[in-house]
Amino acid sequence: MSTEYIKSTYEKMYLYEEDVKEKIALKTQVIFTAIFALVSITAYFARFLDFSERPETANTICFLVCLVVFISAASVYFNCRAFSGSEFRRMPYSVKVKKYFDEQVEYNIEVAHYNDQVDDSDRLPLIDPAKETEEFIYNTYVECATHNAVLNEQRSRWAFNATAIFLVACIPFAIAGFLFVVFDMDTSSPRKNLAIKDSYVGGEIASLKDKLSNGDKTYIVENLEKRTMLIEQILAKKEEEIKLSQSKDKTTTNEKKSPPPQAPVKPSAPQSRAMYDDVNGGPNRSQK
């Protein structure tokens, strides 16, 4: 196995850990999206929960909703740990490497000038700038790849914990959703049509009945047509309101039966070389 092959392997290991870092970041973003969707639907359950008909079922759903929120909070915690807070090490900027090489060249010039002025026993050996720079680069690859590998392993465990806890939160969510749908606990459900009670119409009918039995015949004949027309107008108006309410209910039902929105597309990896997912900053962050 040649030395060049070993050095090339070090570089590939460094690039591999950078790729793993990006994949974990994408995974955490997907988990954040899933948690947001879960909590949004859970909030809908809590917002439109009907306590009037089945209070015991409603209380059970409330308990399950609180359980989903509590477990989701734990998932968010681990996902945040996996998403940020890690201090990665990267290769120095190219201008720094070039400066290091130029300094070695200048050092050789100064050593040659020094050796011309001293005895042979005091002379200093020259260095190979290309070899020294090459060794520096690959030693840095090894150091950075090892450090980043340890961080990626820790971040991977945090992301796994976040995913596992999210799946646990889906269990009470599924039970709450099942109860919410089966027992029709939605206050905005079109199947829950409220009975319309018009006290004014009932009062007029009762008054008309009393006058028919006890009142003056002449008065009844004169006002019967007027009251009948008034009642017919009121009933026609109420019938129109009922038809309008039923039309709105059908529209709401059609809207609820529409297909769910398309799942959001996963975000793409950033193209920039500097990744600002770490909070404390790395050793290369302060270089200019």
C-alpha positions in Angstrom: 0.0 0.0 0.0 1.6 3.3 -1.2 1.8 6.4 0.9 -0.2 8.4 -1.7 -3.1 5.9 -1.3 -3.1 6.3 2.4 -3.1 10.1 2.2 -5.9 10.0 -0.4 -7.9 7.8 2.1 -7.5 10.4 4.8 -8.9 13.1 2.5 -11.9 10.9 1.5 -12.6 10.2 5.2 -12.7 13.9 5.9 -15.1 14.5 3.0 -17.2 11.5 4.1 -17.7 13.0 7.6 -18.8 16.3 6.0 -21.3 14.4 3.9 -22.6 12.6 7.0 -23.0 16.0 8.8 -25.2 17.3 6.0 -27.4 14.2 6.0 -28.0 14.5 9.7 -28.9 18.1 9.3 -31.5 17.2 6.6 -32.9 14.4 8.8 -33.4 16.9 11.7 -35.3 19.3 9.4 -37.6 16.5 8.3 -38.3 15.6 11.9 -39.0 19.3 12.7 -41.5 19.3 9.8 -43.2 16.1 11.0 -43.5 17.4 14.6 -45.0 20.7 13.3 -47.6 18.8 11.4 -48.4 16.6 14.4 -48.8 19.5 16.8 -50.9 21.5 14.3 -53.4 18.7 13.9 -53.4 18.1 17.7 -54.2 21.8 18.2 -57.1 21.4 15.8 -58.5 18.6 18.0 -58.2 20.8 21.1 -59.7 23.8 19.3 -62.9 22.2 17.9 -63.5 19.6 20.6 -67.2 19.2 21.5 -68.0 18.7 25.2 -71.8 18.9 25.0 -72.7 15.3 24.0 -69.9 13.1 25.3 -67.9 14.8 28.0 -66.1 11.7 29.1 -64.8 11.1 25.6 -63.9 14.7 25.3 -61.9 14.6 28.5 -60.1 11.5 27.3 -59.1 13.3 24.0 -57.9 16.3 26.1 -55.6 14.0 28.1 -54.3 12.4 24.9 -53.7 15.8 23.4 -51.7 17.0 26.4 -49.7 13.7 26.2 -48.9 14.3 22.5 -47.7 17.8 23.3 -45.5 16.7 26.2 -43.9 13.8 24.2 -43.4 16.1 21.2 -41.5 18.6 23.4 -39.0 15.9 24.3 -38.6 15.0 20.7 -38.0 18.7 19.8 -35.3 18.9 22.6 -33.3 16.0 21.2 -33.8 17.2 17.6 -32.4 20.6 18.5 -29.4 19.0 20.1 -28.8 17.1 16.8 -29.4 20.2 14.7 -27.1 22.7 16.4 -24.5 23.2 19.1 -21.7 21.1 17.7 -18.2 22.5 17.0 -16.9 21.0 13.8 -13.3 21.3 12.6 -12.6 22.1 9.0 -9.5 22.6 6.9 -7.8 26.0 7.1 -8.5 28.5 4.3 -6.4 28.1 1.3 -4.8 31.4 1.8 -3.5 30.2 5.1 -2.0 27.1 3.6 -0.3 29.1 0.8 1.0 31.5 3.4 2.5 28.6 5.3 4.2 27.4 2.2 5.6 30.8 1.3 6.9 31.2 4.9 8.9 28.0 4.5 10.4 29.2 1.2 11.4 32.4 2.9 12.9 30.4 5.7 15.1 28.5 3.3 16.4 31.7 1.9 17.2 33.0 5.3 18.9 29.7 6.3 21.0 29.8 3.1 22.1 33.3 3.9 22.9 32.3 7.5 24.9 29.3 6.4 27.1 31.4 4.3 28.2 33.4 7.3 28.9 30.6 9.8 31.2 27.6 10.1 30.2 24.2 8.7 29.5 22.9 12.2 26.9 25.6 12.9 25.0 25.3 9.6 21.3 24.6 9.7 19.6 22.1 7.3 17.2 23.2 4.7 13.6 22.0 4.6 11.4 20.8 1.8 8.4 23.3 1.7 6.3 21.0 -0.6 6.8 18.0 1.6 6.2 19.9 4.8 3.0 21.5 3.5 1.8 18.1 2.2 2.3 16.5 5.6 0.6 19.4 7.3 -2.5 19.1 5.1 -2.9 15.4 5.6 -2.3 15.5 9.3 -5.0 18.2 9.5 -7.3 15.9 7.5 -6.8 13.1 10.0 -7.4 15.4 13.0 -10.5 17.0 11.6 -12.0 13.7 10.3 -11.5 12.1 13.7 -13.1 15.0 15.6 -16.0 15.3 13.2 -16.7 11.6 13.3 -17.1 11.6 17.0 -19.5 14.6 16.8 -21.5 12.9 14.0 -21.9 9.8 16.1 -23.3 11.8 19.0 -25.6 13.8 16.7 -26.8 10.6 15.1 -27.8 9.2 18.5 -29.7 12.5 19.3 -31.5 12.3 15.9 -32.4 8.7 16.6 -33.8 9.6 20.0 -35.8 12.4 18.4 -37.3 10.1 15.8 -38.1 7.3 18.3 -39.8 9.8 20.7 -41.8 11.2 17.8 -43.1 7.8 16.9 -44.1 7.3 20.5 -46.1 10.6 20.3 -47.9 9.3 17.3 -49.6 6.6 19.4 -51.7 8.8 21.6 -52.2 11.1 18.6 -53.7 8.1 16.6 -56.0 7.2 19.5 -57.2 10.8 19.9 -57.8 11.0 16.2 -59.7 7.7 16.2 -62.0 8.9 19.0 -62.4 12.4 17.5 -63.6 10.9 14.2 -65.6 7.9 15.3 -67.6 9.8 18.0 -67.9 12.9 15.8 -66.4 15.2 18.4 -65.9 18.1 16.0 -68.1 21.1 16.9 -68.0 22.3 13.2 -69.3 19.0 11.9 -72.0 19.4 9.2 -73.9 16.4 10.7 -74.6 18.4 13.9 -77.5 20.6 12.6 -79.0 22.7 15.4 -82.8 22.7 15.7 -84.3 26.1 14.9 -86.9 27.2 17.4 -88.8 30.4 16.5 -90.7 31.6 19.6 -92.2 34.5 17.6 -94.0 32.2 15.1 -95.2 29.9 17.9 -96.5 32.8 19.9 -98.4 34.1 16.9 -100.0 30.7 16.2 -101.0 30.4 19.8 -102.5 33.9 19.9 -104.4 33.2 16.7 -105.8 30.0 18.1 -107.1 31.7 21.2 -108.8 34.4 19.2 -110.4 31.9 17.0 -112.0 30.1 20.0 -112.9 33.2 22.2 -112.7 36.3 20.0 -115.2 38.1 17.9 -116.2 36.5 14.7 -116.0 39.7 12.7 -112.6 40.5 14.0 -111.4 37.1 13.1 -112.6 37.3 9.6 -111.0 40.7 9.0 -107.6 39.9 10.5 -107.3 36.2 9.5 -106.0 37.0 6.0 -103.5 39.5 7.3 -102.1 37.2 10.0 -102.0 34.3 7.6 -100.0 36.3 5.1 -97.6 37.4 7.9 -97.1 33.8 9.1 -96.5 32.6 5.5 -93.9 35.3 5.0 -92.1 34.4 8.3 -92.2 30.7 7.4 -90.9 31.4 3.9 -88.1 33.4 5.4 -87.1 30.7 7.8 -87.3 28.1 5.0 -84.9 30.2 3.0 -82.5 30.5 6.0 -82.6 26.7 6.5 -81.8 26.1 2.8 -78.9 28.5 3.0 -77.6 26.8 6.2 -77.8 23.4 4.5 -76.0 24.8 1.4 -73.2 26.0 3.7 -73.0 22.7 5.4 -72.6 20.9 2.1 -69.9 23.3 1.0 -68.1 22.6 4.3 -68.5 18.9 3.8 -67.0 19.1 0.3 -64.1 21.2 1.5 -63.3 18.6 4.2 -63.4 15.8 1.6 -60.8 17.6 -0.6 -57.5 15.8 -0.8 -54.9 16.8 1.8 -52.2 19.3 0.8 -49.1 17.9 -0.8 -46.4 17.0 1.7 -43.7 19.6 1.8 -40.6 18.8 -0.2 -37.5 18.0 1.7 -35.0 21.0 1.9 -31.8 20.7 -0.2 -28.3 20.8 1.3 -26.6 24.2 1.4 -24.0 24.9 -1.2 -21.8 27.2 0.9 -18.6 25.7 2.4 -19.1 27.4 5.8 -21.8 25.6 7.8 -23.1 27.7 10.7 -24.9 25.0 12.6 -22.5 25.2 15.5 -23.2 27.7 18.3 -19.7 28.1 19.9 -17.8 28.4 16.6 -14.9 26.4 15.5 -11.2 27.1 15.3 -11.4 28.2 11.7 -14.3 30.5 12.3 -12.1 33.3 13.5 -9.7 33.1 10.6 -9.8 36.0 8.1 
